Amino acid sequence: MTMENGGDSSDSCSQAGSKSVCVYCGSSFGAKALYSEGAEQLGALFYKLGWKLVYGGGTTGLMGKIARSTMGPDLSGHVHGIIPDALVSKERTDEDKEDVNKALLESVENHKGATPISEDYGNTTIVPDMHTRKRMMASLSDAFVAMPGGYGTFEEIMECITWSQLGIHNKPIILFNIDGFYDKLLEFLKHSIQEGFISVKNGEIIQVASTPQEVVDKIKKYVVPEGRFNLNWNDEGHAHENCGR
């Protein structure tokens, strides 16, 4: 486990042949077992391919599931979790997801503990704040995937979409739409296109996958859509400027 003072990470972007994928997802398990199964399957596929997972750190919910799965049975996988110091105290090691979900439903304050994050979940970097966390996650990643999650997941993937629209990065953005979780969001985005707030071309920034293999295939075959803003961000200090965009 390492501490980060908020500066840029020394890690470089992945080279051709391997990928570093940022996955945004819930710190809860959700109402359906399919969500956990999808997280485990995607992590297992990353492990098989030798791809690196970048995620928000921690051991709980879908975040913990995909991290542990990506590490593989021999713990030789590649995982980098990035978590703000304030959230470390909320970590748990409960293996019984029903107990965890029950506790969370009773009160969010039940989601707490003082357990150090195990190396079974990969390397962990502790950062001072949420902005540093998101900047590092973006700079270390070649692609972005959103699995089922809550407010944090929505905010993170929407920021990545906006950054692509503004020309800050050219990286693939995939919604892992397990059991139709994102169907209503996709309907709303179509509505926004119809109402003239999102261009048809910018609607292609987001690709949708329903299986782990499809997630990987969409990342590999991603084509940057035309019609995005052609802006110069070289002086803005964004995380992507040294990441091959």
RAWOVEN-V143574 format. One line per field, one symbol per residue. ss: DSSP state (~ for helix, > for strand, _ for the rest). A space follows every 50 residues. Layout:
BEGIN
ss->???
END
This chain:
BEGIN
ss->_>>________________>>>>>________~~~~~~~~~~~~~~~~~_ _>>>>_____~~~~~~~~~~~______>>>>>>>~~~~________~~~~ ~~~~~~_~~~________~~~_>>>>>__~~~~~~~~~~___>>>>____ ~~~~~~~~~~~~~~~______>>>>>_~~~__~~~~~~~~~~~~______ _~~~~>>>>__~~~~~~~~~~_________________~~~~___
END
